[in-house]
């Protein structure tokens, strides 16, 4: 192996100054802090402390050190000339805090030494996954907070403190079963309740007009009820930085929690009814919104956290001695998809109704404040609310939306006279059939910038999703390709690989991911490759133990780990992966002497509770797994595993173990993806379509290090336009026909021929996501994968080059682009 640099330790914290010995970083001071918090905060003597007590004591000690940084920044952060970003997101998925905070503070080794032989990893593993998000949207938001803190940008992430997460996923008889995610049950030591910053939020009711003392026409909102939003703050510390950002989450409480009049009349349930009704708003992440009640609650959730956040920013602006005329200079507000788009109308309501600002001036401030990130190309994912529902929850906002729309469409008519079709497409109000408020259009009209999240996606936003808005103002459209934090998703998740990289190129790459390019010099080095393969095998062996413990399935760590972990959705095409598995199974049954590369196929992800087809895909995966894993003729060559309850915590064990990353969505459907980046960053090779960020990953790592298959966006569009008939592909491919017939035969469903018929019938008759057309190219590409994996040296070289060329996909790069091109934000200078 080429000569290495010495294996340096992470940059050591500054020596403990005498005045800061209480929050010092040395092992001795940390040990004292752990014991102090164990006995004084947790209330446990050393002799009777259990692991959960030790976790809390360690977490509280780490939080003390983070809060010290937060308090030090207070004056700097609240100076009148400081511009801050407020990142509004209905989801945040930070993952467990303890391990990441130790890493970012640079004290993991010191904490191990302070514990004197106790198992730090055991305590880290006890932390609950914060149930604050559903998928990529929330993980991306958390990555950006990590990067904002690391790069010293002043920022606050605003969201909802869901009492219960989306759900815990169990698998029973192969079906997804949703159970309550009680993530807050053991408490959350990382958050600090701030009741003094609570905000009152109105809901429902009606409006009244009146003339104020100056003779001006005004509107007053008379609500049906009010809810109190109480903030809970979690500071997020940057990597080896003196900087923190804030995650401020709002919890709903009743304005009056207990009605003594009802109680005294004997109406015991009525006495607490308001409390229960109000607190439902932050009770659970994203209710099933198929029914009207679910839609109403979801709209109330979105308005609740947006209203609290806007009022909080106004409070901060005024507290700094500024005026609301400068609001847009002090705050730049990023709308993370359409969920917080009601913020446009809410800021207008505050400025016009409460602070009596002229409409034109308020609108100028509003449009200078907001920018909008679009995360989807699926029309059904662009939120729109029925007018009766919207008006019943937010009567004043509906009036404001109508006025925004009237003025906006007058401008459109001036630009495009007589083009009523364009006016209809641009309108915030969808007038076709049942009338709706289009939240994406509201975000577009009310923002100074809109960005997509990958180069391909951003082009499709301009040409397919919002072409009329692009015609109006093409300069407003930008691209910011997503990124992921290398701290959590490599430094924390893959310590063995992190140490190997440190030993070759030093340790500064975790905050400068472009430095990974220096690994290219080691890609062909035999000794380095041996170390690389050893670490990969260790990671796979650890995951194999987890699989055995959680599912009972025993897998071979030396097999090719073929991994697809993401939300279950038809466009992500987990069922295309299953068709390939059945193809291999069928081949082996027909020819027992067939030589194939042994594989472990691992799936993970949740289906929305009301999404029947996605849940049927999970059932099919598990049904195929049961059949294949129990068949002695193939079980040494193919294993299939569905690992339940996929989340950030479990992902940290999966990414480092992956050999192959499945990114096989239909071209033109995935906005970007971030799992593709995390897997590639950990050395997995990608099999994928030219969709989302796959395009840029392939450009960066090299076409020769990426397994490409499938239709392009243009080819898919032409195929649909020419009259796509999926049955033709099935009937023309005997192997594909055999796979579909095998599913329909009942082999995987105990003889039940109807169980999977909705899935196969849809593929044969409609196939919205073109599985039939992409099946043969995918299967052939998978054959190339199997062949390549047998050449261990060449595969390892490709794996190293994938990691070496992932610098572009750091969330640090993405945040710098937002700051420079959209937010016009400057970082703090480091403390001396």
N, C-alpha and C positions, 0 to 999 in steps of 0.2 A: 504493500500500500504506500502511496505517496506520503511524504513526511507531513505530520500534522502540527498545527500549533498546539501549545499546551492547552489543556481543557480548562478554560477560565471559568471562575464562578461569575454569576450575575453581578452586575455593578452593585457594590456594597452600599448600603445606606450610609448617610453621613454619621460620624461618631455622635454618640448621645451627648448633647450639651447638658450641663448641670441643671438648667432650668426646665429641661424636657425629659428628665429621667422617668417620669411617670408614663410617658408614651414613647420611651426609647425602643430601639430595634435590636439591641444585643440579646443573646440567648438568656443572659442572667435577668435582665429587666423583663423580658417576655415571660419567663418562668414565674417571676413575682406577680406579674399582671394576671396570668392565668389563675394562679391560686387566689389572688385577691377577688377576682370576679367570680370564681367558683364559690367562695365562702360568703362574700358580701352581696353580690348581685343575684347569683343563682340560689344561694342559701343552703349550700351543701358542705358538710365537713369532708375532708379528703378521704376519710376512712369509708364513707358510705356512698361516695360519688359513683354514678353509673356513666356509661359512655355518653348518653344524651346530655348529662350535666356538663361533662368536659367539652362537648361540642359547643354548648351555649357559652361557657366561660371563655373558650378560645375565640369564638365569633365576637363576643362583646369586647374582648381585648383588641382584636383587629379593627373593629368599628371605632374604637377610641382613637386609633391612629389615623383612620380616614377622616374622622370628624375634626381632628386637629388641623388637617390640611384645609378642610372646608371652612373652618372658622378663620384661619389665617387669610383666606382669600376674600373675606366678607367685604372689606372696604374697597378692594380692587374691583370686585364683581359689581358693586353697586354704585360706582362712580357715575356721575351724570352723563359722561361722554361715552360710556361703554355700550356697545351694541351687542345684543344677545340673540341667540336663536332659540325659539320655542318649537320643539318637535312634537307635533300633535299626532298621536297614534292610538287607535283603539286597542292595540296589542303591543306588549313588550315581552320578550322571552329571554330574560338575562341568563337563565340557568342558575344553579346553586352559586352562592356568592363566595363562600369561604376559600375554596381552593384558588379561585381567580384573584381574589383580593390579596392573598398571600403572595401569589406570583407577581402581581402588579406592584406591590410594596417592596418586593425583592427580599422577603424574609422567610421563604419556605424552609430553607435549610436551617435558619436560626430557630424557627418554630419547632422543627424536629429535634434539634439539640436541646431546646428548652424543655421538651416533654420527656427527655431522659429515658428513652426506650419504649415509651408508649407509642401506639400506632396512630400517627397523625392521619393517615389515609382512611382509617376506620372512622374517625371523627368527621372528616370531610364527607365521607359517604353517607353519613346520617342525615345530611341536610335535605330538606324537601325541595322538590322542583317548584319554583314559583309559578303558579298556574295563571299566568297573565297573558297568554297568547295561544294561537292555534297552529301557526306554521311559519312559513318563510317571512311573512310581513313582520311578525313580532321578533323573530331572530335577527332580521336586518336592523330593526330599530335598536335592539340591544347592542349590536355590533357598532352602530354609529355612536351610541353613548360612550362606549369604551374608547373609540377613536377620538371623539370630541374631548374627552378628559385627557387622553394621552397627548394630544396635540395642543392642549391648553386653550381651547376655545370656550368662551362663556356660553353655557347652554343649560336648558332645562327640558327634560322629556316629560310631557304631560299625558296622563292616561287614566285608566279606571283601576281601582283596587278591588278586583273581583274576589269576593269571599270564597267562591268555589271556581276552580278552573273549568276549562271546557268539558272535560270528563276524563276519568281514568278508563283505559281500555282493557277489558278482559276478553279472552276468547273461550267460548263455551260451545262445544260441538261444532267447532269451526266458524261460528258466527261471532261478530263483534258484539259485545255487551257493554253498555256504558254504565259506569259506576261513578259515584260522586267523588270529585277531586277535592278532598278536604285539606288542601295544602296549608291553610292557616291554623289548623287544629292545634299543632304543637307550639304555635306562636311564631313570630317573625322578629328575630333579634336585630335585624338590619334596618328596620324602619323606625321612624320617629313621628309620632302623632303631633299635628300642629293645629289644635282646635281654635287657636286665636286667629288663624288665617282662613277660617271657614267661610263659605259663600252660600248665599241663598239663591235657589234656582226656582223659577216659576214654570208651571206646566198647566196646559189646558186653559179653559176659560174663554174670554172674549176680549174685544178691544172697545174703547170709547174714544171719541174725539172731543177735543176741547180747545179753547183759545187761552194762551198763557197771558201773563201780565203785560207782555210786550205786544199783544195782539196777534201773535203768530199761531198758526194752525199746528196743533200737536195731537199725539195719539198716546193713550194710556192703556196698558195691558192689565186686565183684571183676571188673575189666574183662578183656576179651580182649586189648586193646591200648590204648596211650596215644599221644596225638599232642601235640606241643608247638605252641602258638600264639604266634607272634612278632609283636608290633605294629610297624606302620610308620605314622609320624605325618606328616600334611600339615596345616600351619596354614593357615586360611582367614581372610584379612584383611577387615575391614569397609570400607565405602565412606567415605573421608575420615574414618577413625575410628582411635582408638588401640587398638581392640579386635580380638582374633582368637578364633576357635573352632578346635577340633581335629577333624580327620577321622582317626580311628584305625582302621586296617584290619589284620586278622589274616591272617597267612600260616602255613600248616601245614608243620611240619617233623617229621621222625622223631625220636623220643626217642633212638634210637641209629641213627645214619646209616650205619654200616658195621660189619658183623659179621666180625671177624678170624677167628673160629673157622670160619665157613663158607668164608671166603676160603682159609684154610690147608688145608681139606679139598678144595680145588679147585672149590668151588661158587661160581663168580664171580658168577653172577646172583643166587643166594640171598643173597650178602653185601650187596647193595644193595636187596633186595626190600622190606624194611620202609620204607626211605626213599621208594621210588617209591610204594608203597601209601599211606603217610601223606600224602605231598604231593599226591596226587590230590584231596584235599579242597578245596584252594584253587587247583586247577589251572585250572579253566574255569568260567565263569558258566553256571549252570543247564544241566546235561546234559539230553539228550533222555531224559525220564523215562517213556517208554512201557514199557520193560522194567524188571524188578525191580531190576537192578543200578543203573539210572539213578535209580529212586526211592530206593534206599538211599543213594546218594551225595548226592542232594539233601537228604535228611533229615540225613545226617551233616554236610553243609555248614551247615545251619541251626543245628543244635545246637552245632557247633564255634564259630561266631562268637558265639553267645549265651552259651555257657559261659565263653569267654574274657572277654567284656564284663562279665558279672555278677561274675566273680572280680576283674576289674580295679576295678570300683566298690567291692567289699568292701575291697580293698587300700587304695584311696584313703580310704574312710571310716575305717578303722582307723589309717591313717597320720596322719590329722588329729587323732588322740587321742579320737575319738568311739567310741561303742559301736554295735553293730548294732541296738540298740533304737531308734536314731535314723536308721536307714538311709533310711526313707521321707521324713524331713525333709531329708536331704542330697541325695537323688537322686529326681527324677521321671523315669520311663522311658516313652518313647513307643514303642509297637509300630507300626511302619509296615507295616500289613497283617498277614496271618497268618504270614508267614515267620519272624518271631522269637517267635511265641506260646509256644514251648517255654520261654521265659524264665520264665513263671509257675511251671512245675514245677521249673525249675533253681534259682530263688531259694529256693523251699520246701526243696529238697534241701540246699542249702548251710546254711540256717538250722536245719533240723531235724537233719540227719545230722551235719554237720561241727561246728556250733556249739551243738548240744544244746538248742535253743530249743523250748519247748512248742509243739505244733501250733497251738493257738488264737492264741497271740501271733505266731507266724511268719505265719499266714494273714492276720492283721490288717495286719501290716507289708506283706506282699506286695500285698494289694488296695489299700493306700494308695499303693503305689509305681507301679503300672502304669496306663496309659491306652492305648486301642486305637483306631487309625484304620482304618476299613473303606474299601476302595478299589474294591469290585466288587459288582455286583448279580447277576452270573452265578453260579448255584449251583455249576457245575462248577469255578469259579475259587476256591471256598472250600476250602482244603486239608484233606484228611483222609488219614490213614495207616492201612493195614491193621494190625490188632493184631499178627499174627505178625511183621511187619516192624518195627513200632515197638518191640515187646518185645525183639527180637533186637538192635537198635541201642541202646536205652535201657531196660534192664530195670528199673532203679530208678525211672525217671520214669514208667513205666507203672503201677507200684504207687502212686506219688504221685498220678497222674491218677485212678486208681480211688478213692483215698481222698477226694480233692477232690470227685469226682463223687458219691460216697456221701453225704457230708455236705451237699452242695448239694441233691441230690434229696430228702433228708429235709426240708429247709426248704421245697422246692416242695410236697411232699405235705401239709405243715402248712397252706400257703396255699391249695392247690387239692386237697383230699382227694378221692380217687377218680378224678381226671382223668388216667388213664394215658396217653392220647394226648399231652397236654401234657408229661407227664414224659418221654415218649419223644422229643419234639421238642427239649426243653431239655437232654437228657442229653449230656454230653461224649462218651460212647460211643454210636456208632450201632449199634444191636442188630439192624437189619434186614439179612437176608442175611449176607454177609461182614461181620464186625464191623470198625469203623473208629474211630480217634480223630479227633474233629472239632476242628480247631485253632481255628476261629472261635469255637466254643462255649467252648473253654478260655480264649481271650482275653477273651470276654465275662464269664465267671464270675470271672476273676482280675483284672479291671480296675475302677477306680472310675468311669471315664468311657469312653464310646464315642462317636466322632463320625463323621459322614459328611463328604463333601468338596464338597458343593453343597447348596443348600436343597432342591431336588427329591430329590436322592439321599438326604439325611438323612431326609426324610419316608418314602421308600420303604424305607429301612433299618428304620424303626419299624413300618411297616404291612405290608410284604411279606417282608423278609428275616428279621427277628428280632422278629416281633410278640409272641411269648410272653415274650421277655426284656423287651420294653417294658411288657407287662402287669405283670411282676414289679416293675420299678423304672423308671418313666418319667423320673425326674429324672437318671438316668445318661446320657441321650442328648442330644447336642449337635450343632450344625453348625458346621464351620469351612470355609467355601468356600475352595478352593485359590487360590493366588496365584503369581505369577512374579516373579523379580527384574528390575526395569527396568534394572539396571546392565548385565548381560550381554545381555539380549534387546532392548534399545534403545540404551543408551549405547555399548556396545561394537559391537553388530551394525550399527547404523545411524548412523554418526557424522555424516553429512550432515543428517539430520533432527534429531539431537541439537543440532547447532550452530544450526539454524534455531529450534528451540524455546528454546534458551538466549537467543538474541537478542531474543526476544519477552517472555519471562516470567522471565528470570534462570536460574541454574543449580541452584537448590536442589531442583527437582522430582525429581531422581533419588533423593533420600532422603525425599521427601514427594510421592508421586505424585498426591495429590488436587489439587496445584497445577496439574496439566494442565488443569483446568476453565477456567483463565484463557485457554486457547487458543480457547474458544468465541467470544470477542470478535473473533477474526481469521478465523473460518470463512467469512465472506462477503466478505472483503477480496480484491480482484482481484490485487493485487501479491503478497500472501501465498500465494494459491492458485497463482500462477505459480511461485513458489519451491518450493512443495510438489510440484507436478507435475514440475518439473525434477529434484528429488531422487529422486522415484519412478522417473523414466525412467533416471537414472543407475544406480540400484540394479537395475533390470530389465536394463539393458545389461550390467552386470557379471555378472548371473546368466546371461544369454544366452551370454556368452563361456565361462562354466563349463560350460554345457550342451553347447556345441559341442565344447569340449576333451575332455569326459568321455564323450560319447555320439555325437558326429559330427552331431547334429541341429542345423540352423540355424533359429532362431526369431526372430520379429519383436518387438523390445522394445516397439513401440507397440501390439501386440495385447493383449487382456485376458489377464492371467496368472491362470488358474484353478487353484488349488493345493490338493492334498490330500496332506498328509505326516503319517503316523502309522503305528503298527504295523498290519500287514495282518491283518484279521480280518473274518469275515463280518458281525458286528454293526456294524462301522464302515462297511460298505457301499461299499467302493471299487467294487464291481461295479455298483452303482446309477449311479455316476458314468460308468462305461463304457457302460451302456445309453443314457445321454443322448448321449454322444459318437457312438455308432452311429446314434442317431436323427438327429443333425445331418448325419452323413455320408449317411445314406439320403435325407434331404430334398434335400441338394445334388445327389445323383446323379439324383434324380427331376426336379429343376428346377435346371439349371445357372445360371439367372439369379437364383436366390433370393439376397436380400441378408441376410446375417447379420453380426453383430459378429465380427471375426477373433479367434480365441482360441488361446492356448497352454495346453494341459492338462498340468499337471505332477504326477506322483505320486512319492512316496518312502516307504519303509518296509520293514521286514523281516517275513517270515513265520517262525513257529517251524519248526525243521527237520522236525518230525514232523507238521505241520499241512498235509495234502495240499490241502484246498480253498483255503486261503490262498495256497499256492504256485501253484495253478491260476489264481487271480485275477491273480497277477503275470504269468503266462504270457499270459492273455487281454489284459491291458493292453498288453504288448509286441507281441502279435500284431496287435491293432488299430492300434497305433502304426506298425508296419511297413507295413500296408496303406494307412492314411490318409496317412502322410508321403510315400509314393511315388506317390500318385495325383495327377497334374498338375491334375485337375479341381477338387481341393479343398485342395491343400497351401498355398495362399496364405491360406486362411481357417481351417483347423484344423491344428494340430500337436499331437502327443501325445508326451510324454516320460516315461520312467521313469528317474529319477536314482538310480543304485545307491548302496548303503551310506549311507543316511540316518543322520545322527548329529548331535550338538550342533554340531560344527564346520561341517558343511554347512548345518545349519539357520540359522546366523548369516548366510548369504548368501541363503537362501530367504525368510525372514520379511520382510525389508525390501522385497522385490521383488513381493510378492503383491498382486494387486488383489482377488481373491475367495478367501475362506477356506471350504473345504468341511468342514462339521461336520454330517454327514448320518446319524449313527447312528440306529438305531431308538429311538424314544422309550422311556425306561425302562431302557436297557441301558448307557449311558455314565455312570459315576459322576460325573465332573466334566469332565475334559479340562483341559489347560493349553496345548496348541497353539492352541486357539481364542483364548486370552487373548494369547499372543505375537503371533499374526497380526494380531489387532485392534489391539493396542498399536502395531503398525507401520503402521497405516492401511489394512489390508485390510477390506473389507466381508464380512460373514458370510452365507452361505446355509446354513440349518440347520433342524433340528427342535427342538421344545421338549424337549431332553434335556440332562441334566447341567447344567453352568454356562452353557450357551446361554441358559437361561431368564433368568438374572441379567444376562448380557451384554446381552440384548435390552432388559431393564428399564432398564439404565443408559444405553445408547447411544440408546435410543428406537426404538420399533417401526418408525418410518419410515426408519430407517437400518439395517435388518436384513431380510434376505430369508427369510421364514418359509414353511415348507411342512410337510405331512405330518401323520400321525396323532399325537394326544397319547397320553400313557400310558394314560389312561382309555379312549380310543377303541380303542387297540391291544388292551387287555385285553378289551373287549367283543367286538371282532372275533374274537379267538381263542375266546372263550367261546361265541360263536354258531356256530362251525364254519367257520373260514376256509378258503376254497378258492381258492388262487392262480390255478388254471387259468381260473376265471371271469373274472378281471381281464384275463388275456392274451387270451382268446377274444373278450372284449367291447371290446377296444381294438386296431383294425387296425394302428396304428403300432407298438405294443408287440409284437404278434404277428409283425410283419415283422422287428423287431429280433432276436427269439429265433430265428426261422427263418433269418435271415442268419447268425447264429452257427453254427447247426446245419448250414448248407449247406456248411461247410468253407471259406468265403471267407477267413476269417482264419487258416486252419490248412492251407493248401496242399492243399485238397481232402479233408482228414481230417475226416470227419463225426462221428467218435467222440471226438475229443480233448476238446472242451468239453461233451460230453453229460452228464457227472456234474454240472456246474454248472447247465446249463439244466434238466435233469431235476429237480434239487433245487428250483429256483425254481418249476417248474410243479407239483410234487407236494407239497412241504412248505413251502418258503419261510419258515423259522423267523423271519426278520427282516423280513418284510413288504415286500419290495422291490416286488412286483407291486402291492400296494395303494397304495404311495407313489410309484410311477413317474409317473403322470400329473400329480399335484400338483407333483412335482419338475421335470418337463420344462416345465410351464407357468411355474413360478417362475424357471427358468433363462431363459426367454424374457423375463421382466421384467428380469432382470439384464442381458441383452444390450441391451435398449432403454435401460436407465438409463445404461449405460456410454457411450452415444453422446452424452449430455449431459455434457460434460467438466466444466463449471463445477459442476453439481449433484452429480456423482459426487465431485468433489474436496471439496466442502463436507461430504458425508456421511463421507468419509474422515477429514477433520480432526475432525469431531465424534466419530467412533469413538475416536480417540486421546485427545481431550480428556476423555472420559467413562470412561476405563479405570482411574481411580485406585483403585477398590475392589479391583482384581485384582492389587495388589502383594502379594508374599509378605511384605512388612513388616507389612501389615494382618493377614494370616493369623497370623503369628508373635505379634503383640501379642495376638490373641484367644486363642491357645493359652496364652500366658504368663499372661494375666489370669484366664481362665475354667477352665483345666484344670491347668496346671502350677503356678500360684500362684508365679510366678517374678518376681524383681526384677532390673532391669538394673544393671550397674556404673555408678557415677558416673564421668564423664570425668576423666582425669588433668588436674591444673591446668596 
